[in-house]
Amino acid sequence: MRLARKRLRIRALRKSPELRRVSDRTDTIRPDEILLFSTMRNEKVRLPYFLDYYRSMGVTHFLIVDNDSTDGSADYLADQADVSVWRTRSSYRKSRYGVDWLNHLQSRYGHGHWCVVVDPDEFLLYPFCDTRPLQALTDWLDTCSIRAFSAMLLDMYPKGRLEDQRYLPGMDPMEIACWFDSGNYSITRNHLYGNLWIQGGPRSRVFFRDEPYRAPALNKIPLVKWDRRYAYVHSTHMLLPRGLNLVYDEWGGEKASGVLLHAKFIDTFADKASEEIERRQHYAESYEYRAYADNLGRDTQLWCKWSEKYINWRQLEILGLMSKGNWA
């Protein structure tokens, strides 16, 4: 595993010339700041709310890789005083779906910082997030010598057809996509890396109902006290060294964990799926997006009679989708 981690770090270094600085404000980063890293393409409509959400949580600097957007995303980000932007036209697939690019940036700028790594449609919830800033959580994790914090990806969706309600810049996507599956999840353990593998929810139920084992993974580790020796292996599903993946209690208790509200399924989804199928830059020749396209129709709905409407993080804790552990 040490050799595998070394290879990942070397890959990241070799991919670094693919990144061209658009706006570099990293010299303003202070030692105690919480940083956010993300790779994105054509997400300008989402950016105003995404940035404001994490600013309000306590993120003080954003380090973004723009993968050749054509909608003005890079220019919009470059105008933000707390954002550093790199642009690349290189292959998303050949960078291991952006992981190499972010591993490099985190190694260079994230060392010693708590780092949030999320997509622009992912919104982190953690225990007491309605009353305590993110630094309260990271301070507690530091006190407990915990280096990584896990979160289950929870797919959110509207009641009715996806295209029935239009998403506008600055809007909270959960005003539209406020429903989720409270059950229908399976958990297995990856014995090679030690992480838990979670599948299920509406994507498994609707798009992968004939092949549920091919449904996307919902386990993520989006918050890490970064060290330049670390490396993400596959998205934020797992890391090296393997000890960072032990974000659950093996002795019958519960470790603190969060949820990533996943606002993929709004009216922009059909166009996004078509674009990614054409680009063929996602995993397995964009198999996931082809499954979406094959099952999307004018009357496609993810909502069902078992769907639950989102209220707050406490609701998700009661349902067993996140835990405050011994953080009181």
N, C-alpha and C positions, 0 to 999 in steps of 0.2 A: 504493500500500500504506500510506503514511503516513495518507492520508485514511481508509482502511478501518480502520486501528488507532484513529484518533481517534473514529470512529463507534462502535466497540466499547466504548471507554472511556466515551463519553457514554451509551450504552445501559446500561452497568453502573451509572452514577451515577443514571440515571432509575429503575432497578429497585430501588435501595437502600431506598426507603421501604417496600417490600414485606416487609422483614426486621424482625421484632420481637425485641428482646433478651429472652432467657429467663434467661441467666446470662452476664455479661460480666466476665471476669477478665483482659482483655487488658492491664490496667495492670501485670500481673506479668511480662509478656514482657520479657526482656533482649535486648540487641542481638545477642549471638552465638548465640541459640537457633535450633534447627531447628523449623519449624512445619509442621503438617499441616492441610490444608483438605479438606473433603468435604461433599457433599450426599447426604442419605439419607432414606429413608422406610420405616418399619416394619422396622427391622433390629435390634431389641433383642436378639434371640437371638445375633446375631453380635458385638455390641459388646464384651463382656468380653474375648474373645480378640483382637479387632482392636486395642483400645486397648493391651493388654498387649504385643502383638507390636511395635507401633511405639514404645512406651515403652522396651522392651528394646533397640531399635535406636538410640535416642538422640533421638527426638522429645520435646520438652519442653512443647509446648502444641498443643492441638487446637482448630481453629475450624470448627464444624459448623453447617450449615444443615439443619434438620429440616423437611421438606416435609409438614407436617400429618400426622404419624404418629398412629396410633390404638392403638399397642401399648405406650405408655409410654416410648418411646425418648427423647423430649425430657427427661422427668423424670429418667430414669437418667443421661443425659449431664450434666444440670444438677448432679447430686450429685458429679460428679468434679472434684477440685480443680484439675486441669490442662486443663479443657475450658471453652471459651466457646461458647454455643449461641444461635443465632438460629432463630426459627420463622416459617414463612410458609404461608399457605393459598393463595397465588397459583399460577398455572399453571406447572408445570414446563416444558411445551412452549413457552410464550410467553417464558420466561426463557432460551430457547435451551438447554433441558435442563440448567438449573442453572448454565450457564457465566456468565451475566450476574451472578448472585449472588456466585459465587466470585471473578470478576474484580474486583468491588467490594471484597470483603473483603481480597483480596490487595493491591489498590492501597492500602488504608487501613492494613493491619496487616503486610503481608508485605514491604514495601519494605526492601531491604538484607538480607533473610533468605534462607537456603536453604529453599525451600518444597516439601513433598511434597503432591501432589494425587492422591488415589486414592479409589476407591469402597470401601465396607466389605467387599467380597468380593475385594479385590485386595491381595496381599502382596508387597512389593518384595524382590527378591534382587539383590545386587550382588557383584562380585568380592570375595572374602575376607570376606563378611558373617558367616561363622561365627567369625571371629577379630578383626575390626576393626569398631568402631562406625561409624555413618553419618557422624559428623563427620570420621573419617579420610578418607572418600571426598570429602566436601565441601572439606576442607582441600587435598587434592590437586588437585581441580578448580579451586579458587581459585589455587593455585600455577601451574597450566597456563593460567590465564585462560579456562577453559571455563565457560560460563554455564548449560548445560543438559545433562541426562543422560537418555538414552533407555532404554526397556525394552519388550521384546516381551511382549504379553499372552499367557500360556500357559494355555489352558483345561484345568483339571484335572477328573477324573471318577472315579467308583468302578468297580469290576469288578462287574457285575450291575446290577440295576434301581436307579434313583436313590432310590426310597422304601424300599429294603431295610434301610438303616442310618439310624437317627435321629440328627440333630445336636442336641447339648445345649449350653447356654450355657457358655462357657469352654473348649470343646473345640477343639483344632487341627483345622480342616476337612480338612487333608491326611491326617489319620488315616483319613478316609473316602474322600476324593477324591484318590488318590495316583497316578493314571495320567494319561498325556498322549500326544499324537501327537508323535513325534520328527521327522516329516517332513510332507509334504503342505502346503507353504506356498508362496505366490507373492509376489513383491516387485516393485512398480513404483514409479516416481518421479513425484510430483506436481510438475509443472513450474511451476505457479503459486506454490506455497508452498515448494517445495524439499524437502519431507519425503518419506520413503519410505512407501509404502502396502503393508501386509502383510495378507494374507488366507489363510484355510485352517484346518486343524485340525479338530476333531470337529464344530464348528458347520457348517462348510462341507460336511463329509463326510456328515453325517446330516440336518441341517435345511435346508440350502441346496444339496443335491446337484444339483438341476435348474437352479439359478440361482446358481452359485458366485460370480459377480461381485457379487451382492447380500449376500454374507456379511459379517458385521461386520468392521471394521478392527481389527487386532491391534497396530498401531504406536502407542506412547504416549511422551510426554515428561513423566514424572510428577515430576521433580526439577529445579527451576529456581532460580537465584539471582535472586530477583524484583526488579523495578524497577517503580515505579508507572506507567511508560510502556508496560509490556508488556500483552498481552492474549491469552488463549486464544481461538482461532477456533472450533473444533469439538471439544468435550470436551477431552481432553488430547492429541489427535492432532496438533495443530499450533498454532503461536503466531505472533504478530507482535511485533517485526520478524522477517522471514524468516530472518535469520541464526541464530536460535535453533533452527531446524529442521535445520540442517546437523550432525547428530549422528553422521554416518558419514564415513568417509574416502574421498575421491574419487580418491586416488592409489594405490590398491592395498593400503593397509595396513588396520588395524582400529582404531577408536576404542573406548574402554571403553564397555560397555553392560550393562544388566541384564535381568531378567525380572520380570514381575508374575505370580505364581501366581494364577490366577483361579478362585476356589472358588465359582462360581455353581451348579454342578451337584451339589447335594446334595438331601436329601429335601424341603427347603422350596421347591424350584424350581417345581413344578407350581402351587402356590397363588400364588406370586409372579407367574408368567406369567398366570394367570387374572385377578389383580388389575390388572395393567398393561394387559391387553387391554380390560378394562372402563373403566379410566380414560382410555385413549387419549391419554396424555401423552408417549409416546415418539416417536422419529423415524418419519416416514412413517405416521402413524396407527397406531403400534405394530406395524408390519409384521414386525419381528424377532420379537416375542412371539407374533404370530399364526402365524408359521412354526413356532415351538416347539410351540404348542398343536396345530397340524395334524399334527405328527409324534410327539407324545407319546402313548404307549399303555401299557398295563399291562406290556408286555414290552420297552419301549424301553430300549436299552442304547447307551452311547457307546463302551464298551470293544470292541475288536476284536483280532484276532490280532497286529496290528502295534503295539498299544499298548505303551508303555514305563513302567515303574514309577519314580517319582521317588526319587532318592537325595539329591542335594545340588547346589549351584551348579556344582561342578566337572564333574559329569556333563553339565549343560546347556552348559557351555563346550566340552566335547569334541564335543557334538552341533552346535555352531555357533549355538546359540540366544542366547548372550550372550558377551561378550568382556571380558578384563581389559586389553586394549590394551597400553599401555606402563606401566601401573601395576603395579609389582612389590612 
